[in-house]
């Protein structure tokens, strides 16, 4: 303890040692090389903290681990001071002061090491510029995709609004007119005629409302239950519901699900999609040959690709290609054609993030292709 007290009392005294110039054999070149090198290092070590201080001041609100930067500033200043002291020893041999500076530098050095060790897990968790760029690109893609989806939904809503207005106006107008006629009519026989017409118009209105409800339901289905579905099992259930139509048309249905036998998807949607595709193929079959319908599944770029091919009437794609999936659009003269099935199919596929397209030739048939949105649990 006495040595420590004596050390501190004589901290700035240099009488116990000669200047370094006369301690040993120094040539003038060797001595000045040593002095200038230490002074140059000291100057650099004191400039770097100034630059760091300016950087911290400019970015203090967004810079992570500011305390570590301050530790580095102290560490560099301490190291620089040891080099300054090493140059001064050539003229002023204050070795006690030099020893204290080295001790302080050691403490600051280990303090910096401890500070770095504490923040290292957080620092390693930070995203690299390349990773940040990838995240930005991914978010940009998602935003663009969302923007396109919203634009498409807005277009569908506008179309739905116009169709709803058009389809409801006629039966509602007829109801109002028939009620007025009924009230004005005094003849009981004619009143009964108006009642029968009212019943017919009411039934027509209910059909329209049921169809519109089906369309609205597609856009409102949230929280659907996903499960692993075997295409073959779903097809079996759907064909059971179409047994009469299949037998009546003498249709042959084949399939190949060997490449991709299953998918992770809401069951109610997959059943409706297959039902609409098969019903469409049966409804618009050629009168000159028995219907042949082939279904298959495959994988492409991590997504499930499903196709339904038939040898039916086909469509003129140049004429009707942009109208196929529109609501209430029909292209063949059939009384049971409502123009609803393909619209619902497209809506259900797209609501799950997928897409649907078709290729068709008049008199040769149609191929529908569905690319189901890839899910994390798709099998």
Residue pairs with C-beta under 8 A, 6 or more apart in sequence:
7 96
10 16
10 96
11 94
11 96
11 97
11 100
12 94
12 96
12 97
13 94
13 96
14 92
14 93
14 94
14 95
16 93
16 95
17 23
17 93
17 95
18 93
19 89
19 90
19 91
19 92
19 93
20 26
20 89
20 90
20 93
21 31
21 90
21 91
23 93
31 90
34 86
34 87
34 90
35 87
35 90
38 83
38 84
38 86
38 87
39 83
39 84
39 87
41 80
41 83
42 80
42 81
42 83
42 84
42 87
43 80
44 80
45 76
45 77
45 79
45 80
45 81
45 83
46 77
46 80
48 76
49 73
49 76
49 77
52 69
52 72
52 73
52 76
53 73
55 63
55 69
56 63
56 66
56 69
56 70
60 66
63 69
64 122
64 123
64 126
65 119
65 122
65 123
67 115
68 112
68 115
68 116
68 119
71 108
71 111
71 112
71 115
71 116
72 112
74 108
74 111
74 112
75 105
75 108
75 109
75 111
75 112
78 101
78 104
78 105
78 108
78 109
79 105
79 109
81 101
81 105
82 98
82 101
82 102
82 105
85 94
85 97
85 98
85 101
86 98
88 94
89 95
89 98
127 135
149 350
152 350
153 219
156 219
156 347
159 326
159 327
160 215
160 327
163 327
163 328
164 212
167 208
167 212
167 328
168 205
168 208
171 201
171 204
171 205
171 208
172 205
174 201
175 198
175 201
175 202
175 205
178 194
178 197
178 198
178 201
179 198
181 194
182 191
182 194
182 195
182 198
185 191
185 194
211 338
211 340
214 340
214 344
215 327
215 340
215 343
215 344
215 347
218 344
218 347
218 348
218 351
219 347
219 351
221 269
221 351
224 266
224 268
224 269
225 266
225 267
226 264
226 265
226 266
226 375
226 377
227 264
227 265
227 266
227 267
228 262
228 263
228 264
228 377
228 379
229 262
229 263
229 264
229 265
229 267
229 270
230 257
230 261
230 262
231 255
231 257
231 260
231 261
231 262
231 263
231 295
231 297
231 306
232 255
232 257
232 261
234 267
234 270
234 271
234 274
235 253
235 255
235 274
235 295
237 271
238 271
238 274
238 275
238 278
239 246
239 253
239 278
241 275
242 275
242 278
242 279
242 282
245 251
245 279
245 282
246 253
246 282
249 282
249 285
249 290
249 291
250 290
250 291
251 281
251 282
251 285
251 290
251 291
251 292
251 293
252 290
252 291
252 292
252 293
253 278
253 293
253 294
253 295
254 292
254 293
254 294
254 295
255 294
255 295
255 296
256 294
256 295
256 296
256 297
257 295
257 296
257 297
259 296
259 297
259 298
259 299
260 297
260 298
260 299
260 304
260 305
261 297
262 379
263 270
263 297
263 304
263 372
263 378
263 379
264 375
264 377
264 378
264 379
265 352
265 372
265 375
266 352
269 348
269 352
272 344
272 345
272 348
273 345
273 348
273 349
273 370
274 295
274 308
276 341
276 342
276 344
276 345
277 295
277 308
277 345
277 368
278 293
278 308
279 341
280 341
280 342
281 291
281 293
281 308
281 310
281 312
281 366
282 291
282 293
283 334
283 336
283 337
284 312
284 313
284 332
284 334
284 366
285 291
285 310
285 312
285 313
286 311
286 312
286 313
286 363
286 365
289 311
291 310
291 311
291 312
292 310
292 311
293 308
293 309
293 310
294 308
294 309
294 310
295 306
295 307
295 308
295 309
296 306
296 307
296 309
297 304
297 305
297 306
297 307
298 304
298 305
299 305
300 371
302 374
303 371
303 372
303 373
303 374
304 371
304 372
304 374
304 378
305 369
305 370
305 371
305 372
306 369
306 370
306 371
306 372
307 367
307 368
307 369
307 370
308 367
308 368
309 365
309 366
309 367
309 368
310 365
310 366
310 367
311 364
311 365
312 365
312 366
313 332
313 362
313 363
313 365
314 360
314 361
314 362
314 363
314 364
314 365
314 366
315 321
315 324
315 331
315 358
315 360
315 362
315 366
316 362
317 359
317 360
317 361
320 329
320 331
323 329
323 331
324 331
324 342
324 358
325 342
325 343
325 345
325 346
325 356
326 339
326 343
327 339
327 340
327 343
328 338
328 339
328 340
328 343
329 339
329 343
330 337
330 338
330 339
345 356
346 356
349 355
349 356
349 370
349 372
350 356
352 372
352 373
353 373
354 370
354 371
354 372
354 373
355 370
355 371
356 368
356 369
356 370
356 371
357 368
357 369
358 366
358 367
358 368
358 369
359 366
359 367
359 369
360 366
360 367
372 378
